[in-house]
Amino acid sequence: MLVLSRKEGEKLLIGDDIVLTINRISGNRVAIGIEAPRQVRVVRGELERHEVSAGGDSSVAAAVNDTNIAVASKPHA
């Protein structure tokens, strides 16, 4: 896992077409903006875990240790 420190307004680039922007930091909460192509699936980690247990796409990693994370994956071709 890559761990980065970012300040408000700073961006992270993933590949050629995904941009994460740190919009706001307040206490222990961070608001993140996600720019990605429409075909890229973006799901909060706790929701992905529910989909996997309900028979959803298990090829996407679920949240670990109940941390709220966003998971992005491209649909299978």
The first five atom37 places (N, CA, C, CB, O) and aatype in JSON, in Angstrom:
{
  "aatype": [12, 10, 19, 10, 15, 1, 11, 6, 7, 6, 11, 10, 10, 9, 7, 3, 3, 9, 19, 10, 16, 9, 2, 1, 9, 15, 7, 2, 1, 19, 0, 9, 7, 9, 6, 0, 14, 1, 5, 19, 1, 19, 19, 1, 7, 6, 10, 6, 1, 8, 6, 19, 15, 0, 7, 7, 3, 15, 15, 19, 0, 0, 0, 19, 2, 3, 16, 2, 9, 0, 19, 0, 15, 11, 14, 8, 0],
  "atom_mask": [
    [1, 1, 1, 1, 1],
    [1, 1, 1, 1, 1],
    [1, 1, 1, 1, 1],
    [1, 1, 1, 1, 1],
    [1, 1, 1, 1, 1],
    [1, 1, 1, 1, 1],
    [1, 1, 1, 1, 1],
    [1, 1, 1, 1, 1],
    [1, 1, 1, 0, 1],
    [1, 1, 1, 1, 1],
    [1, 1, 1, 1, 1],
    [1, 1, 1, 1, 1],
    [1, 1, 1, 1, 1],
    [1, 1, 1, 1, 1],
    [1, 1, 1, 0, 1],
    [1, 1, 1, 1, 1],
    [1, 1, 1, 1, 1],
    [1, 1, 1, 1, 1],
    [1, 1, 1, 1, 1],
    [1, 1, 1, 1, 1],
    [1, 1, 1, 1, 1],
    [1, 1, 1, 1, 1],
    [1, 1, 1, 1, 1],
    [1, 1, 1, 1, 1],
    [1, 1, 1, 1, 1],
    [1, 1, 1, 1, 1],
    [1, 1, 1, 0, 1],
    [1, 1, 1, 1, 1],
    [1, 1, 1, 1, 1],
    [1, 1, 1, 1, 1],
    [1, 1, 1, 1, 1],
    [1, 1, 1, 1, 1],
    [1, 1, 1, 0, 1],
    [1, 1, 1, 1, 1],
    [1, 1, 1, 1, 1],
    [1, 1, 1, 1, 1],
    [1, 1, 1, 1, 1],
    [1, 1, 1, 1, 1],
    [1, 1, 1, 1, 1],
    [1, 1, 1, 1, 1],
    [1, 1, 1, 1, 1],
    [1, 1, 1, 1, 1],
    [1, 1, 1, 1, 1],
    [1, 1, 1, 1, 1],
    [1, 1, 1, 0, 1],
    [1, 1, 1, 1, 1],
    [1, 1, 1, 1, 1],
    [1, 1, 1, 1, 1],
    [1, 1, 1, 1, 1],
    [1, 1, 1, 1, 1],
    [1, 1, 1, 1, 1],
    [1, 1, 1, 1, 1],
    [1, 1, 1, 1, 1],
    [1, 1, 1, 1, 1],
    [1, 1, 1, 0, 1],
    [1, 1, 1, 0, 1],
    [1, 1, 1, 1, 1],
    [1, 1, 1, 1, 1],
    [1, 1, 1, 1, 1],
    [1, 1, 1, 1, 1],
    [1, 1, 1, 1, 1],
    [1, 1, 1, 1, 1],
    [1, 1, 1, 1, 1],
    [1, 1, 1, 1, 1],
    [1, 1, 1, 1, 1],
    [1, 1, 1, 1, 1],
    [1, 1, 1, 1, 1],
    [1, 1, 1, 1, 1],
    [1, 1, 1, 1, 1],
    [1, 1, 1, 1, 1],
    [1, 1, 1, 1, 1],
    [1, 1, 1, 1, 1],
    [1, 1, 1, 1, 1],
    [1, 1, 1, 1, 1],
    [1, 1, 1, 1, 1],
    [1, 1, 1, 1, 1],
    [1, 1, 1, 1, 1]
  ],
  "atom_positions": [
    [[0.85, -1.17, 0.0], [0.0, 0.0, 0.0], [0.89, 1.24, 0.0], [-0.96, 0.0, 1.22], [1.86, 1.32, 0.76]],
    [[0.57, 2.17, -0.84], [1.27, 3.46, -0.89], [0.52, 4.42, 0.01], [1.37, 4.0, -2.36], [-0.69, 4.58, -0.12]],
    [[1.22, 5.08, 0.93], [0.62, 6.05, 1.83], [1.24, 7.4, 1.54], [0.82, 5.65, 3.34], [2.46, 7.55, 1.57]],
    [[0.4, 8.4, 1.25], [0.86, 9.74, 0.9], [0.25, 10.77, 1.82], [0.53, 10.07, -0.56], [-0.86, 10.58, 2.31]],
    [[0.96, 11.84, 2.05], [0.42, 12.99, 2.78], [0.07, 14.06, 1.76], [1.44, 13.53, 3.86], [0.86, 14.35, 0.87]],
    [[-1.11, 14.64, 1.88], [-1.56, 15.68, 0.97], [-2.19, 16.79, 1.78], [-2.55, 15.12, -0.08], [-2.69, 16.55, 2.88]],
    [[-2.17, 18.0, 1.26], [-2.84, 19.15, 1.87], [-4.09, 19.46, 1.07], [-1.89, 20.39, 1.93], [-4.27, 18.97, -0.04]],
    [[-4.96, 20.28, 1.66], [-6.17, 20.68, 0.95], [-5.8, 21.28, -0.39], [-6.99, 21.69, 1.78], [-4.85, 22.06, -0.5]],
    [[-6.57, 20.92, -1.42], [-6.36, 21.44, -2.76], [-5.37, 20.64, -3.59], [0.0, 0.0, 0.0], [-5.31, 20.81, -4.8]],
    [[-4.58, 19.79, -2.94], [-3.61, 19.0, -3.69], [-4.29, 17.8, -4.33], [-2.46, 18.53, -2.77], [-5.34, 17.35, -3.89]],
    [[-3.67, 17.29, -5.4], [-4.26, 16.22, -6.2], [-3.37, 14.99, -6.23], [-4.54, 16.7, -7.63], [-2.16, 15.08, -6.01]],
    [[-3.98, 13.86, -6.5], [-3.3, 12.6, -6.77], [-3.76, 12.12, -8.12], [-3.57, 11.53, -5.65], [-4.95, 12.14, -8.41]],
    [[-2.84, 11.69, -8.95], [-3.18, 11.18, -10.27], [-3.01, 9.67, -10.26], [-2.31, 11.84, -11.38], [-1.98, 9.16, -9.81]],
    [[-4.01, 8.95, -10.74], [-3.95, 7.5, -10.85], [-4.1, 7.16, -12.33], [-5.08, 6.8, -9.98], [-5.14, 7.41, -12.94]],
    [[-3.06, 6.59, -12.89], [-3.07, 6.33, -14.32], [-3.17, 7.62, -15.1], [0.0, 0.0, 0.0], [-2.71, 8.67, -14.65]],
    [[-3.78, 7.53, -16.27], [-3.9, 8.7, -17.15], [-5.22, 9.43, -17.0], [-3.73, 8.29, -18.57], [-5.37, 10.55, -17.49]],
    [[-6.21, 8.81, -16.32], [-7.55, 9.39, -16.37], [-8.29, 9.45, -15.05], [-8.36, 8.62, -17.33], [-9.51, 9.67, -15.05]],
    [[-7.61, 9.26, -13.92], [-8.27, 9.36, -12.62], [-7.52, 10.4, -11.78], [-8.31, 7.97, -11.88], [-6.3, 10.33, -11.63]],
    [[-8.28, 11.37, -11.24], [-7.7, 12.42, -10.41], [-8.45, 12.46, -9.09], [-7.75, 13.81, -11.13], [-9.68, 12.56, -9.07]],
    [[-7.71, 12.37, -7.98], [-8.28, 12.53, -6.64], [-7.84, 13.88, -6.13], [-7.83, 11.38, -5.68], [-6.66, 14.22, -6.2]],
    [[-8.78, 14.68, -5.61], [-8.47, 16.0, -5.08], [-8.86, 16.04, -3.61], [-9.19, 17.12, -5.88], [-9.98, 15.66, -3.26]],
    [[-7.96, 16.49, -2.75], [-8.28, 16.66, -1.33], [-9.04, 17.98, -1.23], [-6.98, 16.64, -0.41], [-8.45, 19.05, -1.33]],
    [[-10.34, 17.9, -1.02], [-11.18, 19.09, -1.0], [-11.18, 19.79, 0.36], [-12.59, 18.74, -1.38], [-11.1, 21.02, 0.43]],
    [[-11.27, 18.99, 1.44], [-11.4, 19.59, 2.77], [-10.88, 18.61, 3.8], [-12.88, 19.99, 3.07], [-11.1, 17.4, 3.7]],
    [[-10.19, 19.15, 4.81], [-9.74, 18.34, 5.94], [-10.31, 19.02, 7.18], [-8.15, 18.23, 6.01], [-10.08, 20.21, 7.42]],
    [[-11.06, 18.26, 7.98], [-11.68, 18.8, 9.18], [-11.59, 17.75, 10.27], [-13.17, 19.22, 8.91], [-12.3, 16.74, 10.24]],
    [[-10.72, 17.98, 11.24], [-10.53, 16.99, 12.3], [-9.99, 15.71, 11.72], [0.0, 0.0, 0.0], [-8.94, 15.71, 11.06]],
    [[-10.69, 14.6, 11.96], [-10.24, 13.31, 11.42], [-10.99, 12.91, 10.16], [-10.41, 12.23, 12.48], [-11.0, 11.73, 9.79]],
    [[-11.62, 13.88, 9.49], [-12.38, 13.6, 8.27], [-11.75, 14.32, 7.09], [-13.85, 14.02, 8.42], [-11.28, 15.45, 7.2]],
    [[-11.75, 13.64, 5.97], [-11.2, 14.2, 4.73], [-12.25, 14.08, 3.64], [-9.88, 13.48, 4.31], [-12.82, 13.0, 3.44]],
    [[-12.52, 15.17, 2.94], [-13.43, 15.14, 1.79], [-12.58, 15.03, 0.54], [-14.36, 16.42, 1.75], [-11.7, 15.85, 0.3]],
    [[-12.86, 14.01, -0.26], [-12.06, 13.74, -1.46], [-12.95, 13.84, -2.69], [-11.4, 12.34, -1.38], [-14.03, 13.26, -2.73]],
    [[-12.5, 14.59, -3.69], [-13.18, 14.65, -4.98], [-12.54, 13.63, -5.91], [0.0, 0.0, 0.0], [-11.32, 13.48, -5.93]],
    [[-13.37, 12.93, -6.68], [-12.87, 11.9, -7.59], [-13.33, 12.23, -9.0], [-13.35, 10.48, -7.17], [-14.53, 12.33, -9.27]],
    [[-12.36, 12.39, -9.91], [-12.66, 12.58, -11.33], [-12.2, 11.32, -12.05], [-11.97, 13.87, -11.91], [-11.02, 11.0, -12.05]],
    [[-13.14, 10.62, -12.67], [-12.82, 9.37, -13.36], [-13.8, 9.19, -14.51], [-12.87, 8.15, -12.4], [-14.9, 9.74, -14.48]],
    [[-13.41, 8.43, -15.52], [-14.33, 8.14, -16.62], [-15.57, 7.42, -16.09], [-13.63, 7.29, -17.7], [-15.51, 6.72, -15.08]],
    [[-16.68, 7.6, -16.77], [-17.95, 7.01, -16.31], [-17.88, 5.49, -16.18], [-19.05, 7.37, -17.27], [-18.58, 4.92, -15.34]],
    [[-17.05, 4.83, -16.97], [-17.0, 3.37, -16.91], [-16.19, 2.86, -15.72], [-16.41, 2.84, -18.2], [-16.17, 1.65, -15.47]],
    [[-15.52, 3.74, -14.98], [-14.76, 3.33, -13.8], [-15.7, 3.29, -12.61], [-13.56, 4.3, -13.54], [-16.36, 4.28, -12.28]],
    [[-15.76, 2.15, -11.97], [-16.64, 1.94, -10.82], [-15.96, 2.49, -9.57], [-16.99, 0.42, -10.64], [-14.82, 2.12, -9.28]],
    [[-16.63, 3.38, -8.83], [-16.11, 3.95, -7.59], [-17.12, 3.65, -6.49], [-15.84, 5.51, -7.73], [-18.27, 4.09, -6.56]],
    [[-16.68, 2.91, -5.47], [-17.59, 2.46, -4.41], [-16.9, 2.64, -3.06], [-18.02, 0.96, -4.61], [-15.71, 2.34, -2.94]],
    [[-17.64, 3.12, -2.06], [-17.08, 3.17, -0.7], [-16.82, 1.75, -0.22], [-18.05, 3.91, 0.28], [-17.59, 0.84, -0.52]],
    [[-15.73, 1.57, 0.51], [-15.3, 0.24, 0.93], [-16.35, -0.55, 1.68], [0.0, 0.0, 0.0], [-16.5, -1.75, 1.43]],
    [[-17.09, 0.09, 2.58], [-18.08, -0.65, 3.36], [-19.24, -1.13, 2.48], [-18.62, 0.22, 4.49], [-19.89, -2.13, 2.82]],
    [[-19.52, -0.45, 1.39], [-20.57, -0.9, 0.48], [-20.08, -2.04, -0.39], [-21.06, 0.25, -0.39], [-20.84, -2.96, -0.71]],
    [[-18.82, -2.0, -0.78], [-18.24, -3.07, -1.59], [-18.26, -4.38, -0.82], [-16.81, -2.72, -2.01], [-18.57, -5.43, -1.39]],
    [[-17.93, -4.34, 0.46], [-17.95, -5.54, 1.29], [-19.35, -6.16, 1.27], [-17.51, -5.2, 2.74], [-19.48, -7.38, 1.2]],
    [[-20.38, -5.33, 1.33], [-21.76, -5.81, 1.3], [-22.05, -6.48, -0.03], [-22.75, -4.66, 1.54], [-22.66, -7.55, -0.07]],
    [[-21.61, -5.86, -1.15], [-21.85, -6.44, -2.47], [-21.14, -7.77, -2.63], [-21.39, -5.48, -3.56], [-21.7, -8.71, -3.2]],
    [[-19.91, -7.87, -2.11], [-19.16, -9.12, -2.21], [-19.88, -10.22, -1.45], [-17.72, -8.95, -1.68], [-20.02, -11.33, -1.95]],
    [[-20.35, -9.91, -0.23], [-21.03, -10.94, 0.56], [-22.39, -11.29, -0.03], [-21.2, -10.46, 1.99], [-22.92, -12.37, 0.24]],
    [[-22.95, -10.4, -0.85], [-24.24, -10.66, -1.47], [-24.07, -11.26, -2.86], [-25.06, -9.37, -1.56], [-25.04, -11.37, -3.62]],
    [[-22.83, -11.66, -3.2], [-22.6, -12.3, -4.49], [-22.19, -11.34, -5.58], [0.0, 0.0, 0.0], [-22.25, -11.69, -6.76]],
    [[-21.75, -10.14, -5.22], [-21.31, -9.17, -6.21], [-19.93, -9.52, -6.73], [0.0, 0.0, 0.0], [-19.46, -10.64, -6.54]],
    [[-19.3, -8.58, -7.39], [-17.99, -8.77, -8.0], [-16.91, -8.86, -6.92], [-17.67, -7.62, -8.98], [-16.56, -7.85, -6.32]],
    [[-16.4, -10.04, -6.67], [-15.41, -10.23, -5.62], [-14.0, -9.92, -6.1], [-15.47, -11.64, -5.09], [-13.05, -10.07, -5.33]],
    [[-13.83, -9.5, -7.36], [-12.5, -9.2, -7.86], [-11.99, -7.85, -7.35], [-12.49, -9.21, -9.37], [-10.82, -7.52, -7.55]],
    [[-12.85, -7.08, -6.69], [-12.45, -5.78, -6.16], [-12.22, -5.94, -4.66], [-13.53, -4.7, -6.45], [-13.04, -6.52, -3.96]],
    [[-11.09, -5.42, -4.18], [-10.77, -5.54, -2.76], [-11.77, -4.77, -1.91], [-9.34, -5.04, -2.48], [-12.18, -3.67, -2.28]],
    [[-12.14, -5.34, -0.79], [-13.07, -4.68, 0.14], [-12.27, -3.94, 1.19], [-14.02, -5.71, 0.8], [-11.05, -4.05, 1.26]],
    [[-12.97, -3.17, 2.02], [-12.31, -2.4, 3.07], [-11.68, -3.34, 4.09], [-13.31, -1.46, 3.77], [-12.15, -4.46, 4.32]],
    [[-10.6, -2.87, 4.7], [-9.9, -3.65, 5.7], [-10.03, -2.93, 7.03], [-8.41, -3.87, 5.32], [-9.91, -1.71, 7.09]],
    [[-10.29, -3.67, 8.1], [-10.38, -3.1, 9.45], [-11.43, -1.99, 9.55], [-9.02, -2.57, 9.87], [-11.21, -1.01, 10.26]],
    [[-12.53, -2.12, 8.87], [-13.64, -1.18, 8.93], [-13.26, 0.27, 8.62], [-14.27, -1.24, 10.28], [-13.9, 1.19, 9.12]],
    [[-12.23, 0.47, 7.83], [-11.84, 1.81, 7.4], [-12.7, 2.2, 6.22], [-10.33, 1.87, 7.05], [-12.91, 1.4, 5.31]],
    [[-13.19, 3.43, 6.21], [-13.97, 3.91, 5.07], [-13.01, 4.29, 3.96], [-14.88, 5.11, 5.46], [-12.3, 5.3, 4.07]],
    [[-12.98, 3.5, 2.9], [-12.12, 3.78, 1.77], [-12.94, 3.75, 0.5], [-10.95, 2.78, 1.69], [-14.02, 3.16, 0.47]],
    [[-12.45, 4.38, -0.54], [-13.09, 4.3, -1.84], [-12.34, 3.28, -2.67], [-13.13, 5.7, -2.55], [-11.11, 3.22, -2.64]],
    [[-13.08, 2.5, -3.4], [-12.47, 1.47, -4.25], [-12.88, 1.77, -5.67], [-12.89, 0.02, -3.83], [-14.06, 1.92, -5.96]],
    [[-11.91, 1.84, -6.57], [-12.2, 2.09, -7.98], [-11.71, 0.91, -8.8], [-11.53, 3.41, -8.47], [-10.6, 0.41, -8.59]],
    [[-12.53, 0.46, -9.72], [-12.11, -0.63, -10.58], [-12.75, -0.43, -11.94], [-12.49, -2.02, -9.99], [-13.8, 0.2, -12.06]],
    [[-12.1, -0.98, -12.95], [-12.69, -0.93, -14.29], [-13.51, -2.2, -14.49], [-11.58, -0.78, -15.39], [-13.08, -3.28, -14.08]],
    [[-14.69, -2.09, -15.11], [-15.51, -3.27, -15.32], [-14.79, -4.29, -16.21], [-16.85, -2.87, -15.95], [-13.96, -3.93, -17.04]],
    [[-15.13, -5.55, -16.01], [-14.53, -6.6, -16.84], [-15.01, -6.44, -18.27], [-14.88, -8.0, -16.3], [-16.17, -6.09, -18.51]],
    [[-14.14, -6.7, -19.22], [-14.49, -6.55, -20.64], [-15.32, -7.71, -21.13], [-13.24, -6.43, -21.5], [-15.7, -7.75, -22.29]]
  ]
}
